[in-house]
């Protein structure tokens, strides 16, 4: 199995997984909005108390994490004006010779 066929199979798997996740979110949204469809999913013997852990109800309520309330607020810092970095000036000297000698001094 070549590298390109492995990449192709992973790409197909990744796309199928993404499509499945999209369908799951859409189905949860539809069942959360339509209460008659939601009731049809549950057994006729199930009571209202058994709905506490229903995934559709949890999806409809949204995410609420208890951890977020325990996060400390960010530390207060004083406002400081932005000072741009100063680049040092570079002064270029003109070359000593405009045309560099091509050879060394003549031999005697």
ZADO-1210 file (C-alpha; in nm, 4 decimals, padded with zeros to 6 digits):
<atoms>
<atom x="00.0000" y="00.0000" z="00.0000" code="UNK" pos="1"/>
<atom x="00.1610" y="00.3238" z="-00.1135" code="UNK" pos="2"/>
<atom x="00.1727" y="00.6510" z="00.0701" code="UNK" pos="3"/>
<atom x="-00.0793" y="00.8154" z="-00.1621" code="UNK" pos="4"/>
<atom x="-00.3341" y="00.5379" z="-00.1104" code="UNK" pos="5"/>
<atom x="-00.2901" y="00.5638" z="00.2683" code="UNK" pos="6"/>
<atom x="-00.3452" y="00.9382" z="00.2531" code="UNK" pos="7"/>
<atom x="-00.6506" y="00.8864" z="00.0329" code="UNK" pos="8"/>
<atom x="-00.8008" y="00.6300" z="00.2741" code="UNK" pos="9"/>
<atom x="-00.7351" y="00.8594" z="00.5717" code="UNK" pos="10"/>
<atom x="-00.8925" y="01.1477" z="00.3820" code="UNK" pos="11"/>
<atom x="-01.2034" y="00.9394" z="00.3086" code="UNK" pos="12"/>
<atom x="-01.2251" y="00.8333" z="00.6737" code="UNK" pos="13"/>
<atom x="-01.1842" y="01.1925" z="00.7921" code="UNK" pos="14"/>
<atom x="-01.4574" y="01.3138" z="00.5565" code="UNK" pos="15"/>
<atom x="-01.6935" y="01.0333" z="00.6617" code="UNK" pos="16"/>
<atom x="-01.6319" y="01.1147" z="01.0288" code="UNK" pos="17"/>
<atom x="-01.6974" y="01.4845" z="00.9657" code="UNK" pos="18"/>
<atom x="-02.0201" y="01.4034" z="00.7792" code="UNK" pos="19"/>
<atom x="-02.1328" y="01.1777" z="01.0657" code="UNK" pos="20"/>
<atom x="-02.0657" y="01.4533" z="01.3199" code="UNK" pos="21"/>
<atom x="-02.2618" y="01.7026" z="01.1097" code="UNK" pos="22"/>
<atom x="-02.5565" y="01.4620" z="01.0857" code="UNK" pos="23"/>
<atom x="-02.5450" y="01.4031" z="01.4620" code="UNK" pos="24"/>
<atom x="-02.5563" y="01.7748" z="01.5409" code="UNK" pos="25"/>
<atom x="-02.8376" y="01.8328" z="01.2905" code="UNK" pos="26"/>
<atom x="-03.0384" y="01.5397" z="01.4300" code="UNK" pos="27"/>
<atom x="-02.9918" y="01.6610" z="01.7873" code="UNK" pos="28"/>
<atom x="-03.1075" y="02.0067" z="01.6841" code="UNK" pos="29"/>
<atom x="-03.4185" y="01.8716" z="01.5113" code="UNK" pos="30"/>
<atom x="-03.5110" y="01.6473" z="01.8049" code="UNK" pos="31"/>
<atom x="-03.4475" y="01.9313" z="02.0517" code="UNK" pos="32"/>
<atom x="-03.6876" y="02.1615" z="01.8619" code="UNK" pos="33"/>
<atom x="-03.9630" y="01.9087" z="01.7952" code="UNK" pos="34"/>
<atom x="-04.0984" y="01.7682" z="02.1211" code="UNK" pos="35"/>
<atom x="-04.3202" y="01.5076" z="01.9530" code="UNK" pos="36"/>
<atom x="-04.0218" y="01.3517" z="01.7769" code="UNK" pos="37"/>
<atom x="-03.8303" y="01.3614" z="02.1030" code="UNK" pos="38"/>
<atom x="-04.1096" y="01.1794" z="02.2839" code="UNK" pos="39"/>
<atom x="-04.1201" y="00.9127" z="02.0128" code="UNK" pos="40"/>
<atom x="-03.7543" y="00.8297" z="02.0758" code="UNK" pos="41"/>
<atom x="-03.8182" y="00.7438" z="02.4390" code="UNK" pos="42"/>
<atom x="-04.0086" y="00.4375" z="02.5531" code="UNK" pos="43"/>
<atom x="-04.3714" y="00.4777" z="02.6565" code="UNK" pos="44"/>
<atom x="-04.2806" y="00.3505" z="03.0060" code="UNK" pos="45"/>
<atom x="-04.0091" y="00.6091" z="03.0658" code="UNK" pos="46"/>
<atom x="-04.0970" y="00.8742" z="03.3194" code="UNK" pos="47"/>
<atom x="-04.0174" y="01.2429" z="03.3076" code="UNK" pos="48"/>
<atom x="-03.7505" y="01.1940" z="03.5755" code="UNK" pos="49"/>
<atom x="-03.5569" y="00.9635" z="03.3465" code="UNK" pos="50"/>
<atom x="-03.5094" y="01.2524" z="03.1007" code="UNK" pos="51"/>
<atom x="-03.2492" y="01.4177" z="03.3227" code="UNK" pos="52"/>
<atom x="-02.9607" y="01.2540" z="03.1386" code="UNK" pos="53"/>
<atom x="-03.1112" y="01.2692" z="02.7905" code="UNK" pos="54"/>
<atom x="-02.8565" y="01.3788" z="02.5322" code="UNK" pos="55"/>
<atom x="-03.1160" y="01.5784" z="02.3423" code="UNK" pos="56"/>
<atom x="-03.2127" y="01.7741" z="02.6545" code="UNK" pos="57"/>
<atom x="-02.8487" y="01.8412" z="02.7339" code="UNK" pos="58"/>
<atom x="-02.7903" y="01.9562" z="02.3763" code="UNK" pos="59"/>
<atom x="-03.0945" y="02.1867" z="02.3915" code="UNK" pos="60"/>
<atom x="-02.9763" y="02.3450" z="02.7187" code="UNK" pos="61"/>
<atom x="-02.6319" y="02.4227" z="02.5838" code="UNK" pos="62"/>
<atom x="-02.2962" y="02.3849" z="02.7513" code="UNK" pos="63"/>
<atom x="-02.2528" y="02.4986" z="03.1087" code="UNK" pos="64"/>
<atom x="-01.9286" y="02.4021" z="03.2729" code="UNK" pos="65"/>
<atom x="-01.8854" y="02.4254" z="03.6478" code="UNK" pos="66"/>
<atom x="-01.5127" y="02.4733" z="03.5965" code="UNK" pos="67"/>
<atom x="-01.5583" y="02.8143" z="03.4360" code="UNK" pos="68"/>
<atom x="-01.6834" y="02.9673" z="03.7617" code="UNK" pos="69"/>
<atom x="-01.3674" y="02.8615" z="03.9454" code="UNK" pos="70"/>
<atom x="-01.1247" y="03.0294" z="03.7079" code="UNK" pos="71"/>
<atom x="-00.9558" y="03.3281" z="03.8765" code="UNK" pos="72"/>
<atom x="-00.9937" y="03.6631" z="03.7030" code="UNK" pos="73"/>
<atom x="-00.6951" y="03.7838" z="03.5050" code="UNK" pos="74"/>
<atom x="-00.4405" y="03.9939" z="03.6909" code="UNK" pos="75"/>
<atom x="-00.4939" y="04.3691" z="03.6655" code="UNK" pos="76"/>
<atom x="-00.2153" y="04.5579" z="03.4932" code="UNK" pos="77"/>
<atom x="-00.1690" y="04.9303" z="03.4495" code="UNK" pos="78"/>
<atom x="-00.2198" y="05.0740" z="03.1069" code="UNK" pos="79"/>
<atom x="00.1028" y="05.1489" z="02.9260" code="UNK" pos="80"/>
<atom x="00.1308" y="05.3399" z="02.6054" code="UNK" pos="81"/>
<atom x="00.2732" y="05.1521" z="02.3134" code="UNK" pos="82"/>
<atom x="00.6248" y="05.2625" z="02.2379" code="UNK" pos="83"/>
<atom x="00.7501" y="05.1449" z="01.9002" code="UNK" pos="84"/>
<atom x="01.0961" y="04.9963" z="01.8907" code="UNK" pos="85"/>
<atom x="01.3608" y="05.2389" z="01.7744" code="UNK" pos="86"/>
<atom x="01.5835" y="05.0961" z="01.5055" code="UNK" pos="87"/>
<atom x="01.9464" y="05.2101" z="01.5153" code="UNK" pos="88"/>
<atom x="02.0513" y="05.4292" z="01.2251" code="UNK" pos="89"/>
<atom x="02.3131" y="05.2800" z="00.9987" code="UNK" pos="90"/>
<atom x="02.5533" y="05.5214" z="00.8339" code="UNK" pos="91"/>
<atom x="02.7235" y="05.3777" z="00.5294" code="UNK" pos="92"/>
<atom x="03.0654" y="05.5101" z="00.4314" code="UNK" pos="93"/>
<atom x="03.1573" y="05.5503" z="00.0708" code="UNK" pos="94"/>
<atom x="03.4181" y="05.2981" z="-00.0424" code="UNK" pos="95"/>
<atom x="03.7803" y="05.4019" z="-00.0410" code="UNK" pos="96"/>
<atom x="03.8206" y="05.3081" z="-00.4052" code="UNK" pos="97"/>
<atom x="03.5414" y="05.3347" z="-00.6548" code="UNK" pos="98"/>
<atom x="03.7047" y="05.0665" z="-00.8654" code="UNK" pos="99"/>
<atom x="03.8793" y="04.8015" z="-00.6631" code="UNK" pos="100"/>
<atom x="04.2198" y="04.6964" z="-00.8011" code="UNK" pos="101"/>
<atom x="04.1935" y="04.3758" z="-00.9987" code="UNK" pos="102"/>
<atom x="04.5428" y="04.2542" z="-00.9167" code="UNK" pos="103"/>
<atom x="04.8033" y="04.2981" z="-00.6540" code="UNK" pos="104"/>
<atom x="05.1044" y="04.5318" z="-00.6906" code="UNK" pos="105"/>
<atom x="05.3439" y="04.4520" z="-00.9737" code="UNK" pos="106"/>
<atom x="05.6348" y="04.2318" z="-00.8823" code="UNK" pos="107"/>
<atom x="05.9797" y="04.3898" z="-00.9038" code="UNK" pos="108"/>
</atoms>
